[in-house]
Amino acid sequence: MSAEITAIARTLDQELLALSRGASLECLCCGEFVMRLRGVLACPECRSLLADGREVPEVVLPRAGASTAS
């Protein structure tokens, strides 16, 4: 019996593509969930941003763990 082994580790390009098309919601830096704000993918935990092009719009990120309820 022989079994074929295939690699399941993805490259950085594959991870970025999955994140940008919404197939993944995991921050590549810290592993927390990302949120989409004004066309930018942002991580409220580590404050990393993923934006198309060279222009990064100003975004105000909520603090991680901050309650939105009044």
PQR file with spaces between the fields and no chain letter, atoms N, CA, C, O and H, PARSE charges and radii, in Angstrom:
ATOM       1  N    MET     1       0.838   -1.173    0.000 -0.4000 1.5000
ATOM       2  CA   MET     1       0.000    0.000    0.000 -0.0000 2.0000
ATOM       3  C    MET     1       0.888    1.243    0.000  0.5500 1.7000
ATOM       4  O    MET     1       1.769    1.394    0.846 -0.5500 1.4000
ATOM       5  N    SER     2       0.643    2.110   -0.946 -0.4000 1.5000
ATOM       6  CA   SER     2       1.418    3.357   -0.973 -0.0000 2.0000
ATOM       7  C    SER     2       0.461    4.543   -0.906  0.5500 1.7000
ATOM       8  O    SER     2      -0.619    4.533   -1.496 -0.5500 1.4000
ATOM       9  H    SER     2      -0.073    1.987   -1.634  0.4000 1.0000
ATOM      10  N    ALA     3       0.885    5.538   -0.185 -0.4000 1.5000
ATOM      11  CA   ALA     3       0.066    6.750   -0.033 -0.0000 2.0000
ATOM      12  C    ALA     3       0.850    7.940   -0.563  0.5500 1.7000
ATOM      13  O    ALA     3       2.051    8.072   -0.331 -0.5500 1.4000
ATOM      14  H    ALA     3       1.762    5.546    0.294  0.4000 1.0000
ATOM      15  N    GLU     4       0.163    8.774   -1.259 -0.4000 1.5000
ATOM      16  CA   GLU     4       0.800    9.977   -1.780 -0.0000 2.0000
ATOM      17  C    GLU     4       0.650   11.095   -0.759  0.5500 1.7000
ATOM      18  O    GLU     4      -0.441   11.337   -0.243 -0.5500 1.4000
ATOM      19  H    GLU     4      -0.814    8.667   -1.448  0.4000 1.0000
ATOM      20  N    ILE     5       1.744   11.766   -0.477 -0.4000 1.5000
ATOM      21  CA   ILE     5       1.730   12.857    0.502 -0.0000 2.0000
ATOM      22  C    ILE     5       1.773   14.172   -0.261  0.5500 1.7000
ATOM      23  O    ILE     5       2.629   14.382   -1.120 -0.5500 1.4000
ATOM      24  H    ILE     5       2.630   11.569   -0.896  0.4000 1.0000
ATOM      25  N    THR     6       0.844   15.044    0.064 -0.4000 1.5000
ATOM      26  CA   THR     6       0.818   16.361   -0.561 -0.0000 2.0000
ATOM      27  C    THR     6       0.990   17.425    0.513  0.5500 1.7000
ATOM      28  O    THR     6       0.484   17.288    1.627 -0.5500 1.4000
ATOM      29  H    THR     6       0.148   14.874    0.761  0.4000 1.0000
ATOM      30  N    ALA     7       1.691   18.458    0.174 -0.4000 1.5000
ATOM      31  CA   ALA     7       1.934   19.559    1.119 -0.0000 2.0000
ATOM      32  C    ALA     7       0.643   20.350    1.319  0.5500 1.7000
ATOM      33  O    ALA     7      -0.074   20.636    0.360 -0.5500 1.4000
ATOM      34  H    ALA     7       2.102   18.570   -0.731  0.4000 1.0000
ATOM      35  N    ILE     8       0.355   20.698    2.562 -0.4000 1.5000
ATOM      36  CA   ILE     8      -0.828   21.519    2.826 -0.0000 2.0000
ATOM      37  C    ILE     8      -0.440   22.934    3.263  0.5500 1.7000
ATOM      38  O    ILE     8      -1.303   23.796    3.432 -0.5500 1.4000
ATOM      39  H    ILE     8       0.937   20.466    3.341  0.4000 1.0000
ATOM      40  N    ALA     9       0.841   23.163    3.441 -0.4000 1.5000
ATOM      41  CA   ALA     9       1.293   24.508    3.799 -0.0000 2.0000
ATOM      42  C    ALA     9       1.141   25.419    2.587  0.5500 1.7000
ATOM      43  O    ALA     9       1.549   25.076    1.477 -0.5500 1.4000
ATOM      44  H    ALA     9       1.543   22.464    3.303  0.4000 1.0000
ATOM      45  N    ARG    10       0.544   26.588    2.820 -0.4000 1.5000
ATOM      46  CA   ARG    10       0.342   27.524    1.717 -0.0000 2.0000
ATOM      47  C    ARG    10       1.445   28.578    1.720  0.5500 1.7000
ATOM      48  O    ARG    10       2.030   28.883    2.759 -0.5500 1.4000
ATOM      49  H    ARG    10       0.212   26.867    3.721  0.4000 1.0000
ATOM      50  N    THR    11       1.713   29.123    0.551 -0.4000 1.5000
ATOM      51  CA   THR    11       2.712   30.182    0.430 -0.0000 2.0000
ATOM      52  C    THR    11       2.090   31.509    0.847  0.5500 1.7000
ATOM      53  O    THR    11       0.872   31.612    0.998 -0.5500 1.4000
ATOM      54  H    THR    11       1.238   28.875   -0.293  0.4000 1.0000
ATOM      55  N    LEU    12       2.920   32.508    1.031 -0.4000 1.5000
ATOM      56  CA   LEU    12       2.442   33.832    1.408 -0.0000 2.0000
ATOM      57  C    LEU    12       1.500   34.388    0.339  0.5500 1.7000
ATOM      58  O    LEU    12       0.486   35.003    0.668 -0.5500 1.4000
ATOM      59  H    LEU    12       3.909   32.424    0.909  0.4000 1.0000
ATOM      60  N    ASP    13       1.825   34.179   -0.925 -0.4000 1.5000
ATOM      61  CA   ASP    13       0.954   34.643   -2.010 -0.0000 2.0000
ATOM      62  C    ASP    13      -0.429   34.011   -1.915  0.5500 1.7000
ATOM      63  O    ASP    13      -1.439   34.690   -2.100 -0.5500 1.4000
ATOM      64  H    ASP    13       2.649   33.679   -1.193  0.4000 1.0000
ATOM      65  N    GLN    14      -0.475   32.714   -1.628 -0.4000 1.5000
ATOM      66  CA   GLN    14      -1.761   32.030   -1.501 -0.0000 2.0000
ATOM      67  C    GLN    14      -2.541   32.539   -0.289  0.5500 1.7000
ATOM      68  O    GLN    14      -3.760   32.698   -0.362 -0.5500 1.4000
ATOM      69  H    GLN    14       0.345   32.163   -1.478  0.4000 1.0000
ATOM      70  N    GLU    15      -1.856   32.792    0.814 -0.4000 1.5000
ATOM      71  CA   GLU    15      -2.514   33.312    2.017 -0.0000 2.0000
ATOM      72  C    GLU    15      -3.073   34.712    1.771  0.5500 1.7000
ATOM      73  O    GLU    15      -4.196   35.007    2.180 -0.5500 1.4000
ATOM      74  H    GLU    15      -0.866   32.662    0.874  0.4000 1.0000
ATOM      75  N    LEU    16      -2.306   35.574    1.111 -0.4000 1.5000
ATOM      76  CA   LEU    16      -2.768   36.933    0.808 -0.0000 2.0000
ATOM      77  C    LEU    16      -3.964   36.908   -0.128  0.5500 1.7000
ATOM      78  O    LEU    16      -4.904   37.682    0.051 -0.5500 1.4000
ATOM      79  H    LEU    16      -1.393   35.334    0.779  0.4000 1.0000
ATOM      80  N    LEU    17      -3.943   36.033   -1.120 -0.4000 1.5000
ATOM      81  CA   LEU    17      -5.056   35.919   -2.051 -0.0000 2.0000
ATOM      82  C    LEU    17      -6.311   35.434   -1.335  0.5500 1.7000
ATOM      83  O    LEU    17      -7.399   35.963   -1.565 -0.5500 1.4000
ATOM      84  H    LEU    17      -3.179   35.404   -1.265  0.4000 1.0000
ATOM      85  N    ALA    18      -6.170   34.432   -0.468 -0.4000 1.5000
ATOM      86  CA   ALA    18      -7.320   33.922    0.289 -0.0000 2.0000
ATOM      87  C    ALA    18      -7.895   34.998    1.197  0.5500 1.7000
ATOM      88  O    ALA    18      -9.114   35.110    1.333 -0.5500 1.4000
ATOM      89  H    ALA    18      -5.287   34.002   -0.281  0.4000 1.0000
ATOM      90  N    LEU    19      -7.035   35.783    1.815 -0.4000 1.5000
ATOM      91  CA   LEU    19      -7.491   36.854    2.691 -0.0000 2.0000
ATOM      92  C    LEU    19      -8.185   37.950    1.898  0.5500 1.7000
ATOM      93  O    LEU    19      -9.236   38.439    2.313 -0.5500 1.4000
ATOM      94  H    LEU    19      -6.046   35.691    1.706  0.4000 1.0000
ATOM      95  N    SER    20      -7.620   38.339    0.777 -0.4000 1.5000
ATOM      96  CA   SER    20      -8.194   39.436   -0.005 -0.0000 2.0000
ATOM      97  C    SER    20      -9.522   39.075   -0.669  0.5500 1.7000
ATOM      98  O    SER    20     -10.356   39.952   -0.889 -0.5500 1.4000
ATOM      99  H    SER    20      -6.767   37.941    0.440  0.4000 1.0000
ATOM     100  N    ARG    21      -9.730   37.804   -0.988 -0.4000 1.5000
ATOM     101  CA   ARG    21     -11.009   37.433   -1.616 -0.0000 2.0000
ATOM     102  C    ARG    21     -12.049   36.956   -0.610  0.5500 1.7000
ATOM     103  O    ARG    21     -13.162   36.590   -0.989 -0.5500 1.4000
ATOM     104  H    ARG    21      -9.052   37.091   -0.808  0.4000 1.0000
ATOM     105  N    GLY    22     -11.688   36.960    0.680 -0.4000 1.5000
ATOM     106  CA   GLY    22     -12.648   36.634    1.722 -0.0000 2.0000
ATOM     107  C    GLY    22     -12.720   35.157    2.076  0.5500 1.7000
ATOM     108  O    GLY    22     -13.569   34.759    2.874 -0.5500 1.4000
ATOM     109  H    GLY    22     -10.784   37.258    0.988  0.4000 1.0000
ATOM     110  N    ALA    23     -11.852   34.340    1.503 -0.4000 1.5000
ATOM     111  CA   ALA    23     -11.856   32.919    1.825 -0.0000 2.0000
ATOM     112  C    ALA    23     -11.244   32.656    3.198  0.5500 1.7000
ATOM     113  O    ALA    23     -11.484   31.613    3.806 -0.5500 1.4000
ATOM     114  H    ALA    23     -11.162   34.663    0.854  0.4000 1.0000
ATOM     115  N    SER    24     -10.462   33.600    3.672 -0.4000 1.5000
ATOM     116  CA   SER    24      -9.861   33.509    4.996 -0.0000 2.0000
ATOM     117  C    SER    24     -10.143   34.806    5.739  0.5500 1.7000
ATOM     118  O    SER    24     -10.161   35.875    5.129 -0.5500 1.4000
ATOM     119  H    SER    24     -10.267   34.448    3.178  0.4000 1.0000
ATOM     120  N    LEU    25     -10.360   34.727    7.025 -0.4000 1.5000
ATOM     121  CA   LEU    25     -10.578   35.916    7.854 -0.0000 2.0000
ATOM     122  C    LEU    25      -9.531   36.005    8.952  0.5500 1.7000
ATOM     123  O    LEU    25      -9.716   36.723    9.935 -0.5500 1.4000
ATOM     124  H    LEU    25     -10.346   33.859    7.520  0.4000 1.0000
ATOM     125  N    GLU    26      -8.435   35.280    8.789 -0.4000 1.5000
ATOM     126  CA   GLU    26      -7.405   35.208    9.816 -0.0000 2.0000
ATOM     127  C    GLU    26      -6.244   36.138    9.491  0.5500 1.7000
ATOM     128  O    GLU    26      -5.706   36.106    8.384 -0.5500 1.4000
ATOM     129  H    GLU    26      -8.284   34.697    7.990  0.4000 1.0000
ATOM     130  N    CYS    27      -5.860   36.969   10.460 -0.4000 1.5000
ATOM     131  CA   CYS    27      -4.725   37.877   10.293 -0.0000 2.0000
ATOM     132  C    CYS    27      -3.452   37.055   10.090  0.5500 1.7000
ATOM     133  O    CYS    27      -3.210   36.088   10.813 -0.5500 1.4000
ATOM     134  H    CYS    27      -6.297   36.995   11.359  0.4000 1.0000
ATOM     135  N    LEU    28      -2.651   37.440    9.116 -0.4000 1.5000
ATOM     136  CA   LEU    28      -1.420   36.707    8.834 -0.0000 2.0000
ATOM     137  C    LEU    28      -0.340   36.974    9.874  0.5500 1.7000
ATOM     138  O    LEU    28       0.604   36.195   10.001 -0.5500 1.4000
ATOM     139  H    LEU    28      -2.848   38.225    8.529  0.4000 1.0000
ATOM     140  N    CYS    29      -0.473   38.060   10.612 -0.4000 1.5000
ATOM     141  CA   CYS    29       0.541   38.404   11.614 -0.0000 2.0000
ATOM     142  C    CYS    29       0.280   37.759   12.963  0.5500 1.7000
ATOM     143  O    CYS    29       1.190   37.195   13.570 -0.5500 1.4000
ATOM     144  H    CYS    29      -1.240   38.693   10.508  0.4000 1.0000
ATOM     145  N    CYS    30      -0.972   37.840   13.440 -0.4000 1.5000
ATOM     146  CA   CYS    30      -1.243   37.382   14.810 -0.0000 2.0000
ATOM     147  C    CYS    30      -2.301   36.279   14.897  0.5500 1.7000
ATOM     148  O    CYS    30      -2.460   35.676   15.958 -0.5500 1.4000
ATOM     149  H    CYS    30      -1.711   38.298   12.946  0.4000 1.0000
ATOM     150  N    GLY    31      -3.024   35.998   13.814 -0.4000 1.5000
ATOM     151  CA   GLY    31      -3.995   34.917   13.819 -0.0000 2.0000
ATOM     152  C    GLY    31      -5.392   35.301   14.266  0.5500 1.7000
ATOM     153  O    GLY    31      -6.286   34.454   14.261 -0.5500 1.4000
ATOM     154  H    GLY    31      -2.895   36.488   12.952  0.4000 1.0000
ATOM     155  N    GLU    32      -5.608   36.548   14.652 -0.4000 1.5000
ATOM     156  CA   GLU    32      -6.937   37.002   15.058 -0.0000 2.0000
ATOM     157  C    GLU    32      -7.801   37.259   13.826  0.5500 1.7000
ATOM     158  O    GLU    32      -7.301   37.259   12.701 -0.5500 1.4000
ATOM     159  H    GLU    32      -4.882   37.236   14.656  0.4000 1.0000
ATOM     160  N    PHE    33      -9.099   37.478   14.041 -0.4000 1.5000
ATOM     161  CA   PHE    33      -9.999   37.793   12.933 -0.0000 2.0000
ATOM     162  C    PHE    33      -9.739   39.201   12.427  0.5500 1.7000
ATOM     163  O    PHE    33      -9.448   40.108   13.207 -0.5500 1.4000
ATOM     164  H    PHE    33      -9.505   37.478   14.954  0.4000 1.0000
ATOM     165  N    VAL    34      -9.847   39.382   11.104 -0.4000 1.5000
ATOM     166  CA   VAL    34      -9.712   40.710   10.503 -0.0000 2.0000
ATOM     167  C    VAL    34     -11.094   41.272   10.214  0.5500 1.7000
ATOM     168  O    VAL    34     -12.080   40.536   10.182 -0.5500 1.4000
ATOM     169  H    VAL    34     -10.084   38.646   10.470  0.4000 1.0000
ATOM     170  N    MET    35     -11.160   42.575   10.003 -0.4000 1.5000
ATOM     171  CA   MET    35     -12.410   43.228    9.633 -0.0000 2.0000
ATOM     172  C    MET    35     -12.163   44.069    8.386  0.5500 1.7000
ATOM     173  O    MET    35     -11.046   44.524    8.140 -0.5500 1.4000
ATOM     174  H    MET    35     -10.359   43.174   10.029  0.4000 1.0000
ATOM     175  N    ARG    36     -13.206   44.265    7.616 -0.4000 1.5000
ATOM     176  CA   ARG    36     -13.117   45.067    6.403 -0.0000 2.0000
ATOM     177  C    ARG    36     -13.645   46.463    6.719  0.5500 1.7000
ATOM     178  O    ARG    36     -14.811   46.626    7.080 -0.5500 1.4000
ATOM     179  H    ARG    36     -14.113   43.895    7.816  0.4000 1.0000
ATOM     180  N    LEU    37     -12.782   47.469    6.582 -0.4000 1.5000
ATOM     181  CA   LEU    37     -13.127   48.862    6.848 -0.0000 2.0000
ATOM     182  C    LEU    37     -12.702   49.722    5.665  0.5500 1.7000
ATOM     183  O    LEU    37     -11.516   49.796    5.344 -0.5500 1.4000
ATOM     184  H    LEU    37     -11.835   47.336    6.289  0.4000 1.0000
ATOM     185  N    ARG    38     -13.656   50.367    5.023 -0.4000 1.5000
ATOM     186  CA   ARG    38     -13.376   51.298    3.917 -0.0000 2.0000
ATOM     187  C    ARG    38     -12.440   50.705    2.869  0.5500 1.7000
ATOM     188  O    ARG    38     -11.515   51.370    2.404 -0.5500 1.4000
ATOM     189  H    ARG    38     -14.619   50.308    5.284  0.4000 1.0000
ATOM     190  N    GLY    39     -12.686   49.455    2.504 -0.4000 1.5000
ATOM     191  CA   GLY    39     -11.896   48.809    1.463 -0.0000 2.0000
ATOM     192  C    GLY    39     -10.554   48.270    1.929  0.5500 1.7000
ATOM     193  O    GLY    39      -9.751   47.824    1.109 -0.5500 1.4000
ATOM     194  H    GLY    39     -13.438   48.914    2.882  0.4000 1.0000
ATOM     195  N    VAL    40     -10.299   48.304    3.225 -0.4000 1.5000
ATOM     196  CA   VAL    40      -9.039   47.830    3.791 -0.0000 2.0000
ATOM     197  C    VAL    40      -9.341   46.664    4.725  0.5500 1.7000
ATOM     198  O    VAL    40     -10.325   46.703    5.464 -0.5500 1.4000
ATOM     199  H    VAL    40     -10.952   48.667    3.890  0.4000 1.0000
ATOM     200  N    LEU    41      -8.516   45.639    4.700 -0.4000 1.5000
ATOM     201  CA   LEU    41      -8.611   44.570    5.686 -0.0000 2.0000
ATOM     202  C    LEU    41      -7.729   44.975    6.860  0.5500 1.7000
ATOM     203  O    LEU    41      -6.541   45.247    6.687 -0.5500 1.4000
ATOM     204  H    LEU    41      -7.717   45.607    4.100  0.4000 1.0000
ATOM     205  N    ALA    42      -8.311   45.013    8.046 -0.4000 1.5000
ATOM     206  CA   ALA    42      -7.588   45.495    9.213 -0.0000 2.0000
ATOM     207  C    ALA    42      -7.740   44.540   10.377  0.5500 1.7000
ATOM     208  O    ALA    42      -8.791   43.927   10.560 -0.5500 1.4000
ATOM     209  H    ALA    42      -9.276   44.791    8.186  0.4000 1.0000
ATOM     210  N    CYS    43      -6.685   44.419   11.160 -0.4000 1.5000
ATOM     211  CA   CYS    43      -6.708   43.589   12.360 -0.0000 2.0000
ATOM     212  C    CYS    43      -6.729   44.501   13.583  0.5500 1.7000
ATOM     213  O    CYS    43      -5.773   45.243   13.807 -0.5500 1.4000
ATOM     214  H    CYS    43      -5.830   44.917   11.012  0.4000 1.0000
ATOM     215  N    PRO    44      -7.798   44.461   14.376 -0.5600 1.5000
ATOM     216  CA   PRO    44      -7.851   45.315   15.557  0.2800 2.0000
ATOM     217  C    PRO    44      -6.883   44.884   16.665  0.5500 1.7000
ATOM     218  O    PRO    44      -6.590   45.671   17.566 -0.5500 1.4000
ATOM     219  N    GLU    45      -6.391   43.660   16.608 -0.4000 1.5000
ATOM     220  CA   GLU    45      -5.483   43.161   17.645 -0.0000 2.0000
ATOM     221  C    GLU    45      -4.058   43.683   17.439  0.5500 1.7000
ATOM     222  O    GLU    45      -3.496   44.311   18.337 -0.5500 1.4000
ATOM     223  H    GLU    45      -6.628   43.022   15.876  0.4000 1.0000
ATOM     224  N    CYS    46      -3.471   43.428   16.264 -0.4000 1.5000
ATOM     225  CA   CYS    46      -2.077   43.827   16.031 -0.0000 2.0000
ATOM     226  C    CYS    46      -1.955   45.088   15.175  0.5500 1.7000
ATOM     227  O    CYS    46      -0.852   45.577   14.929 -0.5500 1.4000
ATOM     228  H    CYS    46      -3.927   42.918   15.535  0.4000 1.0000
ATOM     229  N    ARG    47      -3.120   45.619   14.715 -0.4000 1.5000
ATOM     230  CA   ARG    47      -3.194   46.879   13.963 -0.0000 2.0000
ATOM     231  C    ARG    47      -2.608   46.786   12.552  0.5500 1.7000
ATOM     232  O    ARG    47      -2.303   47.821   11.959 -0.5500 1.4000
ATOM     233  H    ARG    47      -4.016   45.223   14.914  0.4000 1.0000
ATOM     234  N    SER    48      -2.442   45.597   12.001 -0.4000 1.5000
ATOM     235  CA   SER    48      -1.926   45.464   10.637 -0.0000 2.0000
ATOM     236  C    SER    48      -3.037   45.761    9.629  0.5500 1.7000
ATOM     237  O    SER    48      -4.216   45.543    9.907 -0.5500 1.4000
ATOM     238  H    SER    48      -2.690   44.756   12.483  0.4000 1.0000
ATOM     239  N    LEU    49      -2.645   46.259    8.459 -0.4000 1.5000
ATOM     240  CA   LEU    49      -3.582   46.621    7.390 -0.0000 2.0000
ATOM     241  C    LEU    49      -3.178   45.935    6.101  0.5500 1.7000
ATOM     242  O    LEU    49      -1.991   45.732    5.844 -0.5500 1.4000
ATOM     243  H    LEU    49      -1.687   46.435    8.233  0.4000 1.0000
ATOM     244  N    LEU    50      -4.164   45.578    5.288 -0.4000 1.5000
ATOM     245  CA   LEU    50      -3.929   45.052    3.953 -0.0000 2.0000
ATOM     246  C    LEU    50      -4.801   45.851    3.006  0.5500 1.7000
ATOM     247  O    LEU    50      -6.029   45.804    3.087 -0.5500 1.4000
ATOM     248  H    LEU    50      -5.128   45.744    5.497  0.4000 1.0000
ATOM     249  N    ALA    51      -4.155   46.594    2.097 -0.4000 1.5000
ATOM     250  CA   ALA    51      -4.880   47.451    1.165 -0.0000 2.0000
ATOM     251  C    ALA    51      -4.345   47.236   -0.247  0.5500 1.7000
ATOM     252  O    ALA    51      -3.181   46.882   -0.433 -0.5500 1.4000
ATOM     253  H    ALA    51      -3.157   46.632    2.032  0.4000 1.0000
ATOM     254  N    ASP    52      -5.211   47.454   -1.240 -0.4000 1.5000
ATOM     255  CA   ASP    52      -4.784   47.379   -2.639 -0.0000 2.0000
ATOM     256  C    ASP    52      -4.017   48.644   -3.003  0.5500 1.7000
ATOM     257  O    ASP    52      -4.373   49.741   -2.571 -0.5500 1.4000
ATOM     258  H    ASP    52      -6.157   47.742   -1.089  0.4000 1.0000
ATOM     259  N    GLY    53      -2.974   48.486   -3.792 -0.4000 1.5000
ATOM     260  CA   GLY    53      -2.221   49.636   -4.281 -0.0000 2.0000
ATOM     261  C    GLY    53      -1.292   50.228   -3.235  0.5500 1.7000
ATOM     262  O    GLY    53      -0.996   49.609   -2.212 -0.5500 1.4000
ATOM     263  H    GLY    53      -2.685   47.595   -4.142  0.4000 1.0000
ATOM     264  N    ARG    54      -0.843   51.437   -3.517 -0.4000 1.5000
ATOM     265  CA   ARG    54       0.112   52.104   -2.628 -0.0000 2.0000
ATOM     266  C    ARG    54      -0.552   53.081   -1.679  0.5500 1.7000
ATOM     267  O    ARG    54       0.025   53.451   -0.656 -0.5500 1.4000
ATOM     268  H    ARG    54      -1.083   51.940   -4.347  0.4000 1.0000
ATOM     269  N    GLU    55      -1.760   53.498   -2.013 -0.4000 1.5000
ATOM     270  CA   GLU    55      -2.496   54.432   -1.164 -0.0000 2.0000
ATOM     271  C    GLU    55      -3.216   53.660   -0.062  0.5500 1.7000
ATOM     272  O    GLU    55      -3.974   52.731   -0.338 -0.5500 1.4000
ATOM     273  H    GLU    55      -2.228   53.197   -2.843  0.4000 1.0000
ATOM     274  N    VAL    56      -2.975   54.048    1.174 -0.4000 1.5000
ATOM     275  CA   VAL    56      -3.661   53.425    2.311 -0.0000 2.0000
ATOM     276  C    VAL    56      -4.586   54.474    2.912  0.5500 1.7000
ATOM     277  O    VAL    56      -4.123   55.490    3.430 -0.5500 1.4000
ATOM     278  H    VAL    56      -2.358   54.803    1.398  0.4000 1.0000
ATOM     279  N    PRO    57      -5.901   54.230    2.842 -0.5600 1.5000
ATOM     280  CA   PRO    57      -6.832   55.212    3.394  0.2800 2.0000
ATOM     281  C    PRO    57      -6.722   55.285    4.919  0.5500 1.7000
ATOM     282  O    PRO    57      -6.334   54.319    5.576 -0.5500 1.4000
ATOM     283  N    GLU    58      -7.071   56.448    5.461 -0.4000 1.5000
ATOM     284  CA   GLU    58      -7.099   56.613    6.908 -0.0000 2.0000
ATOM     285  C    GLU    58      -8.247   55.784    7.473  0.5500 1.7000
ATOM     286  O    GLU    58      -9.395   55.951    7.062 -0.5500 1.4000
ATOM     287  H    GLU    58      -7.385   57.233    4.927  0.4000 1.0000
ATOM     288  N    VAL    59      -7.948   54.907    8.396 -0.4000 1.5000
ATOM     289  CA   VAL    59      -8.979   54.119    9.062 -0.0000 2.0000
ATOM     290  C    VAL    59      -8.764   54.210   10.565  0.5500 1.7000
ATOM     291  O    VAL    59      -7.633   54.232   11.050 -0.5500 1.4000
ATOM     292  H    VAL    59      -7.015   54.771    8.730  0.4000 1.0000
ATOM     293  N    VAL    60      -9.857   54.261   11.275 -0.4000 1.5000
ATOM     294  CA   VAL    60      -9.803   54.262   12.732 -0.0000 2.0000
ATOM     295  C    VAL    60     -10.222   52.873   13.191  0.5500 1.7000
ATOM     296  O    VAL    60     -11.365   52.455   13.005 -0.5500 1.4000
ATOM     297  H    VAL    60     -10.776   54.243   10.880  0.4000 1.0000
ATOM     298  N    LEU    61      -9.282   52.178   13.788 -0.4000 1.5000
ATOM     299  CA   LEU    61      -9.545   50.818   14.240 -0.0000 2.0000
ATOM     300  C    LEU    61     -10.028   50.829   15.681  0.5500 1.7000
ATOM     301  O    LEU    61      -9.484   51.549   16.519 -0.5500 1.4000
ATOM     302  H    LEU    61      -8.353   52.518   13.938  0.4000 1.0000
ATOM     303  N    PRO    62     -11.042   50.038   15.965 -0.5600 1.5000
ATOM     304  CA   PRO    62     -11.457   49.915   17.364  0.2800 2.0000
ATOM     305  C    PRO    62     -10.367   49.179   18.148  0.5500 1.7000
ATOM     306  O    PRO    62      -9.626   48.368   17.592 -0.5500 1.4000
ATOM     307  N    ARG    63     -10.284   49.465   19.402 -0.4000 1.5000
ATOM     308  CA   ARG    63      -9.314   48.772   20.268 -0.0000 2.0000
ATOM     309  C    ARG    63      -9.770   47.333   20.474  0.5500 1.7000
ATOM     310  O    ARG    63     -10.960   47.072   20.654 -0.5500 1.4000
ATOM     311  H    ARG    63     -10.885   50.124   19.854  0.4000 1.0000
ATOM     312  N    ALA    64      -8.841   46.421   20.449 -0.4000 1.5000
ATOM     313  CA   ALA    64      -9.153   45.013   20.681 -0.0000 2.0000
ATOM     314  C    ALA    64      -9.688   44.846   22.083  0.5500 1.7000
ATOM     315  O    ALA    64      -9.127   45.372   23.044 -0.5500 1.4000
ATOM     316  H    ALA    64      -7.874   46.633   20.303  0.4000 1.0000
ATOM     317  N    GLY    65     -10.783   44.106   22.194 -0.4000 1.5000
ATOM     318  CA   GLY    65     -11.388   43.855   23.492 -0.0000 2.0000
ATOM     319  C    GLY    65     -12.277   44.978   23.989  0.5500 1.7000
ATOM     320  O    GLY    65     -12.876   44.864   25.059 -0.5500 1.4000
ATOM     321  H    GLY    65     -11.238   43.678   21.413  0.4000 1.0000
ATOM     322  N    ALA    66     -12.373   46.070   23.224 -0.4000 1.5000
ATOM     323  CA   ALA    66     -13.216   47.183   23.640 -0.0000 2.0000
ATOM     324  C    ALA    66     -14.670   46.830   23.378  0.5500 1.7000
ATOM     325  O    ALA    66     -15.000   46.259   22.339 -0.5500 1.4000
ATOM     326  H    ALA    66     -11.887   46.162   22.355  0.4000 1.0000
ATOM     327  N    SER    67     -15.517   47.163   24.299 -0.4000 1.5000
ATOM     328  CA   SER    67     -16.942   46.879   24.167 -0.0000 2.0000
ATOM     329  C    SER    67     -17.601   47.973   23.343  0.5500 1.7000
ATOM     330  O    SER    67     -17.320   49.156   23.532 -0.5500 1.4000
ATOM     331  H    SER    67     -15.249   47.627   25.143  0.4000 1.0000
ATOM     332  N    THR    68     -18.487   47.570   22.418 -0.4000 1.5000
ATOM     333  CA   THR    68     -19.202   48.543   21.603 -0.0000 2.0000
ATOM     334  C    THR    68     -20.558   48.861   22.197  0.5500 1.7000
ATOM     335  O    THR    68     -21.243   49.764   21.718 -0.5500 1.4000
ATOM     336  H    THR    68     -18.715   46.609   22.265  0.4000 1.0000
ATOM     337  N    ALA    69     -20.960   48.139   23.229 -0.4000 1.5000
ATOM     338  CA   ALA    69     -22.263   48.386   23.860 -0.0000 2.0000
ATOM     339  C    ALA    69     -22.168   49.593   24.802  0.5500 1.7000
ATOM     340  O    ALA    69     -21.142   49.811   25.447 -0.5500 1.4000
ATOM     341  H    ALA    69     -20.404   47.405   23.619  0.4000 1.0000
ATOM     342  N    SER    70     -23.228   50.354   24.870 -0.4000 1.5000
ATOM     343  CA   SER    70     -23.235   51.536   25.723 -0.0000 2.0000
ATOM     344  C    SER    70     -23.720   51.216   27.111  0.5500 1.7000
ATOM     345  O    SER    70     -23.789   52.103   27.961 -0.5500 1.4000
ATOM     346  H    SER    70     -24.062   50.177   24.346  0.4000 1.0000
